[in-house]
Amino acid sequence: MTSKGQVTVPADIRHKLGLSTSDKLRVKEVKGQIVFEKDDYWSEFERLQKKYKNTVRKEVLRPLLFLR
């Protein structure tokens, strides 16, 4: 880890997981372990949108679709 808190993900792991330099990673702690997850914001947004599509008025969600 660098003095700025940066870490290097080894190339073989990046290739295996299909990570590229533009990908964002989420870091969290799980049972005393550091876990890195690919931060796939739009996939998570779409999953939540489908989950709540019948509980949120369409006029609220529609403007959010154009943020992409």
N, C-alpha and C positions, 0 to 999 in steps of 0.2 A: 504494500500500500504506500502511495506517495504521501508527502506532507499535506497535500490538498485532499487526501482521502480517496484518490483515484485508484482503481484496481485494473489489472489487465486480465482479460478473459483469454485463455490460451487458444490459439488458432484452431486446433483440432476440435475443441468444444464448440467454438463459433461455427465451424463448418458442419459439425454433426447436428447442431440445433437450428441451422439455417439463419444465423444472426448476421446482420450487415452493420456497417458503421453508422447508418442512419437510424438504426433501431434504438428504442429507449428501453431501459431495464428498470424494473421496480425492485427495490431491496426491502426485505422484511426479515423479521426474526421469528423462527418457528422452533419451539422446544430447545432453545439455546443454540440453534444453528442459524447461520446467515443464508438466506435463500434469495436468489436472483430469479426474477420472472420477466419474460418479455412483456412490456407494457403496451398491450394492443388496445389502445383507448377506443377506437371505433368499433371493434368487435364487441367489446364490453358494452358500449353505448347501444348497439343494435340488439344485443341480447336483452338488456333491460327494457328497451323500447318495446320489444315483442312481449316481454313478460307483463308490462303494465299498459299495453295498448288499449285495453278495455276499461281501465280505471282512470286514465287521464284524457281530458278533452283533446280532440284532434287539433283544434286551433292553437293549443299550447305546444304540441310536439312539432307541428308543421314547420315553424320558423327554424327550429333546431336542425332540420334536415339540410338546410341550405348553408350551414356552417362549414361543411366539408370542403 
